[in-house]
Amino acid sequence: MKWNKKGLIFKPSNAPEFGFTHIQCPSALVLQERIRIFFGSRLKDGSGGIFYMDLDAKNPPKVLYIHDKPILTKGLPGSFDQDGVLQVCLNKNGQDLYMYYGGFSKMIASPHTCMMGLANSRDNGESFIKLSEGPILPISKVDPFLIGSADVIFHENKWHMIYTSGTKWFNIDNQFELSYALKYASSTDGIIWNPSGFIVIPQETEFYADCKPSIIKIGDTFHMYFSTRKVFDYHDNGANSYRLGYATSKDLINWRRNDSIGGIDISSEGWDSAMICYSNVIEYNDKVYLFYNGNSFGKSGFGYAELEF
């Protein structure tokens, strides 16, 4: 794989009137002549949620519209998403557009937990309704600490999910940090899920965090990009910060990892020179785009790259 970086598309300071502090985890939906990018952000007043903007599909750096109000916000007190929401992936199911999202709750002994919720739209994402106040994939004996980001693929009459599962909390210099692994779950309807507990990408060590998978099928092979970093000293140390891992599969269960041929890394300078993460790979006509965050987990904005065939 070889990617041609096209540059930064949008950063919060491009539109200070909206009050975004981050543009996090860009998730793309192709709509004829435009690409709708859903993203999570915190606002300067302390609130936040999931927003969207529209890009020109033939010229992605051209922003056509920014929706200035969240289309999904945190849940009721006591619910699994009472302290925040963040989209993880989108899937079309007939007339329905499913948005799988992480719902956060603050904890006492550890910083937070997260479980997966599901919201539905029938107007191409201009509005969403949560399917329930509860999660569709909760923490359990299979995933005792956290359920995080994911990608969902419908293949051979079955729904497949690769998702982030917290594996262990570490107390590092009086600060709790969580290790993540990527696991597999399946479903017959995209709503009721059966987590297998199977780790599809073994961690390099327990001190690594693998998350935010994005999967695309090219020919008869599935290609997955995911974010990977060390558990410690990753905020300001570029050597330990997020990079993009890469793996391939024929069946969405058995994956072969080879980061060295993923074809994309940090830049020598600029907005993605210390970190590259939270990717989303999509196909538009005869092009394949990879949208991603750079430095500071989305504070520097998001950009894109185009696959060279």
Secondary structure by P-SEA (a helix, b strand, c coil): cbbbbbccccccccccccccccccbbbbbbcccbbbbbbccccccccccccccccccccccccccccccccccccccccccccccccccccccccbbbbbbbbbbbbccccbbbbbbbbbbcccccbbbbcccccccccccccccccccccccccccbbbbbbbbbccccccccbbbbbbbbbccccccccbbbbccccccccccccccccbbbbbbcccbbbbbbbbbbcccccccccccbbbbbbccccccbbbbbcccccccccccccccccccbbbbbbcccbbbbbbcccccccccccbbbbcc
